[in-house]
Amino acid sequence: MIWSNRDNYVGHWIDSKMHGLGTMRYADRRIYTGGWLNGRKSGPGIMSWSNGTKCDADWIDDDAVCNVHLLAICFPKCLNGGKCTGPNSCTCTSLWTGPRCETQLKFNKWKQDAITVVGGNGDGQELNQLNHPIGIFVDEKKNIFITDRDSHRIVEWKYNAKKGQIIAGGNGRGNRMDQFNSPTDVIVDEQNHSIIIADYGNSRVIRWLNQNQQILIKNIFCYGLAMDRYGFLYVSDLLKNEVRRWKMGEYNNE
């Protein structure tokens, strides 16, 4: 669709609003490719400028929560009422300023030093690298499962391992059963010896058992997953602004 100001959108629509995945080419030569929710940029997306600058970000209501390549914007987004005041400059109501804008906690019982247990070798697709990891799950053996969003794969790192192994996806971005499109979360269903993934860009929740796949839930703008000890599956739905619960074996595939 082309607007009177010459902005041009190609992608998914719902109720005459940009919704799902799409690309907007703006008249000022900016290009945004990524998620949309009710006509606003929402979820993973990349904004590019004609000078080569890129902002690879999570978006909320048209605002960027950027982890950028060339232009630094507040990350994470000010949660206490602050705002970005310019490149490499953030100001929060806590009066904290700097290239990263963070909520200041009065009581912090966590030590400030930590050890890197996964990745730490720059962004990339090698087995010792990650590319915008989002969701993690740690099992009883301290093995770590990661949704490697921009590599469109799920990676497992054994305890104390130096590199991971691809256990789902890794076949490029797409909507085939063996592919993901920007996965955002993963949980391990230890009772059924499988993993369950929020395949955000394909609007589905999918189960992987070895190399066999099953779509559990379709047409859901899924982002986060959880499972309780009774086997109930919880899924956050960005479209409906709610968390939904399913009983094991009674998923809605319609």
C-alpha positions in Angstrom: 0.0 0.0 0.0 1.3 3.5 -0.9 0.2 6.5 1.2 -0.1 10.1 -0.1 3.2 11.0 1.6 4.8 8.2 -0.5 5.4 5.8 2.4 5.1 2.2 1.0 4.1 -0.9 3.0 4.2 -4.5 1.9 3.3 -7.2 4.4 0.5 -8.6 6.6 -2.7 -6.9 7.6 -5.5 -7.5 10.1 -8.6 -5.3 10.2 -7.1 -2.8 7.8 -4.1 -2.3 10.1 -0.5 -3.4 9.6 -0.2 -6.5 11.7 2.3 -9.4 11.6 5.5 -9.1 9.5 6.0 -6.4 6.9 8.3 -3.9 5.4 7.7 -0.1 5.3 9.7 2.1 2.9 9.4 5.6 4.1 9.6 8.7 1.8 12.7 9.9 3.7 14.4 6.6 2.6 14.3 4.9 5.9 13.3 1.2 5.7 11.8 -0.8 8.5 11.4 -4.6 8.3 10.0 -6.6 11.2 6.9 -7.0 13.4 3.8 -4.9 13.5 0.9 -4.9 16.0 -2.3 -2.9 15.3 -0.5 -0.5 12.9 2.5 0.1 15.1 6.0 -1.3 15.0 6.2 -4.1 17.6 8.5 -7.0 18.3 11.8 -7.7 16.5 12.6 -5.4 13.6 15.4 -3.5 11.8 15.3 0.1 10.9 17.8 1.2 8.2 18.8 4.7 7.1 20.2 5.8 3.8 23.6 6.5 5.4 24.0 2.8 6.4 23.0 3.2 10.0 20.9 0.3 11.3 18.9 -0.2 14.5 18.3 -3.9 15.2 15.8 -3.7 18.0 12.8 -4.9 19.8 10.0 -2.4 19.3 7.1 -1.4 21.5 4.4 0.9 20.1 6.8 2.4 17.5 9.6 3.0 20.1 12.9 1.2 19.7 14.4 -0.8 22.5 17.7 -1.0 20.6 20.7 -3.2 20.7 22.2 -1.5 17.8 25.1 -1.9 15.4 26.0 1.7 14.6 23.6 4.0 16.5 23.1 3.5 20.2 19.7 4.1 21.6 18.4 3.4 25.1 18.6 -0.3 25.9 16.8 -1.6 27.7 13.9 0.9 27.4 13.6 3.3 30.3 11.1 1.5 32.6 10.9 4.4 35.1 9.6 7.2 32.9 12.8 8.3 31.2 13.5 8.7 27.5 16.2 8.8 24.9 17.6 12.3 24.4 19.8 11.5 21.4 22.4 9.0 20.1 24.5 7.5 22.9 22.5 9.5 25.5 19.7 8.4 27.7 18.1 10.1 30.6 15.9 8.4 33.2 13.8 9.9 36.0 16.3 8.3 38.4 18.7 10.9 37.1 21.0 8.2 35.8 22.4 9.1 32.3 24.6 7.2 29.9 24.6 5.1 26.7 22.5 2.5 28.5 19.4 3.5 30.4 18.5 1.3 33.3 16.1 1.3 36.2 17.9 2.0 39.4 17.1 -0.5 42.3 17.3 0.6 45.9 18.0 -2.9 47.1 20.3 -5.1 45.1 21.4 -8.4 46.7 23.1 -9.7 43.5 26.9 -9.4 43.1 27.9 -7.1 40.2 30.4 -9.6 38.8 29.3 -12.7 36.9 30.8 -15.3 34.7 29.9 -16.0 31.0 28.5 -19.4 30.6 27.2 -19.2 27.0 28.6 -17.3 24.0 30.7 -14.2 24.7 32.4 -14.5 21.3 30.6 -11.8 19.4 27.4 -12.2 17.4 27.4 -14.9 14.7 26.3 -18.3 13.7 29.3 -20.4 14.9 28.5 -22.9 17.6 30.4 -20.8 20.1 28.4 -17.7 19.2 24.9 -16.4 19.5 23.0 -13.7 17.5 20.5 -11.9 19.7 19.6 -14.6 22.2 16.3 -13.9 24.0 14.7 -16.9 25.8 16.6 -19.3 28.0 15.7 -22.5 29.9 18.0 -24.3 32.4 17.3 -27.9 33.2 18.1 -29.9 36.4 21.5 -30.9 34.9 22.4 -27.2 34.4 22.2 -27.6 30.6 21.1 -24.3 29.0 18.7 -24.0 26.1 18.7 -20.7 24.2 16.4 -19.2 21.6 19.0 -17.7 19.2 16.6 -15.3 17.6 18.5 -13.9 14.6 20.0 -17.3 13.7 16.5 -18.8 13.8 17.5 -21.8 15.9 17.5 -23.4 19.3 20.9 -24.2 20.8 21.7 -26.4 23.8 24.9 -25.8 25.8 25.8 -28.6 28.1 27.1 -27.7 31.6 30.6 -26.2 31.3 30.7 -26.7 27.5 32.8 -24.4 25.3 30.3 -24.5 22.4 26.7 -25.4 21.9 24.8 -27.8 19.6 21.8 -27.0 17.4 18.8 -29.0 18.5 16.0 -27.3 16.5 15.9 -25.0 13.5 19.2 -23.7 12.1 17.8 -24.1 8.5 17.5 -20.4 7.8 14.5 -18.1 8.3 11.2 -19.5 7.1 7.9 -21.2 7.9 8.7 -24.8 7.1 8.2 -27.3 9.9 12.0 -27.5 10.3 12.5 -23.7 10.3 11.8 -20.7 12.6 11.2 -17.1 12.1 12.7 -15.1 15.1 11.9 -17.6 17.9 11.6 -15.9 21.3 11.3 -18.5 24.0 11.9 -22.2 24.7 11.0 -24.6 27.5 11.8 -28.3 28.0 8.9 -30.6 28.6 10.8 -33.2 30.5 7.8 -35.5 31.0 7.4 -35.9 27.2 11.2 -35.6 26.4 10.6 -32.7 24.0 11.1 -28.9 23.7 8.4 -26.3 23.0 9.3 -23.1 21.2 7.5 -19.8 20.7 8.0 -19.3 17.0 7.2 -15.6 17.1 7.5 -14.6 13.5 5.4 -17.5 12.3 2.7 -16.9 15.0 2.8 -20.4 16.3 3.9 -22.6 19.2 5.7 -25.7 18.0 6.9 -28.9 19.7 10.2 -30.6 18.7 10.7 -34.3 19.6 14.1 -35.3 18.2 13.6 -34.2 14.6 9.8 -34.5 14.5 7.8 -31.4 14.8 4.2 -30.7 15.8 2.4 -27.4 15.8 0.6 -27.1 19.1 -1.0 -23.6 18.7 -1.6 -21.6 15.5 -2.4 -17.9 14.9 -1.0 -16.6 18.2 1.4 -13.7 18.6 3.4 -15.7 21.1 6.4 -14.3 22.9 7.0 -16.1 26.3 6.4 -19.6 27.5 6.1 -21.4 30.8 4.9 -24.7 32.1 3.8 -25.6 35.6 4.3 -28.9 37.4 0.8 -30.0 36.4 1.6 -29.8 32.7 -0.3 -26.6 32.0 1.3 -24.5 29.2 1.2 -20.7 29.5 1.8 -18.5 26.5 1.9 -14.7 26.4 -0.1 -13.2 23.6 1.1 -9.8 22.4 -2.0 -9.2 20.2 -4.6 -9.8 22.9 -2.4 -8.4 25.7 -3.0 -11.5 27.8 -1.4 -14.7 29.1 -3.3 -17.8 28.0 -3.2 -21.3 29.5 -3.7 -24.7 27.9 -4.1 -28.1 29.5 -1.6 -30.7 28.1 -3.1 -32.5 25.1 -5.9 -29.9 24.7 -4.2 -27.3 22.5 -6.3 -25.3 20.1 -4.9 -25.8 16.6 -7.7 -23.8 14.9 
